[in-house]
Amino acid sequence: MMILVDTSVWVDYFNDNESSLTNTLDKALIDGFVSIGDLILLEILQGIKAEREYNKTRAALAMLEQYEMFGHTMVEKCAENFRFLRKKGITIRKTNDVIIATFCIENNLPLLFSDRNFIPFVDHLGLIPVGVKT
């Protein structure tokens, strides 16, 4: 089964910060089960300062199955999920996380993440976590 990997795990992976999550990512890469979203790719690439590292990372990530995560059909779904959580007293501070979580929920795509902002989406909206105890 394909999984989507959040920027938080990719950053640790590229910085050689080994954890159970980066080990899960490594295994999924070997097995060919990793996909990437355009928003996540943007977050990763914009954080790279050195030109050589940028080109190397861009080329490596271009080999993954890629998704366009945000379009006009996602606007209302993202707003509805944000509002649903806010009514429960939970405010998600990063719009990108709302988009990523909603995309995964709508496409039944498991998400590998370390960012705790995704936990409310798991607990209340059916986001499928990978390698995370909630």
Secondary structure, DSSP 8 states (H G I E B T S, - for coil): --EEE-HHHHHHHHTT---HHHHHHHHHHHHT-EEEEHHHHHHHHHT--SHHHHHHHHHHHTTSEEE---SHHHHHHHHHHHHHHHHTT-----HHHHHHHHHHHHTT--EE---GGGHHHHHHH---EES---
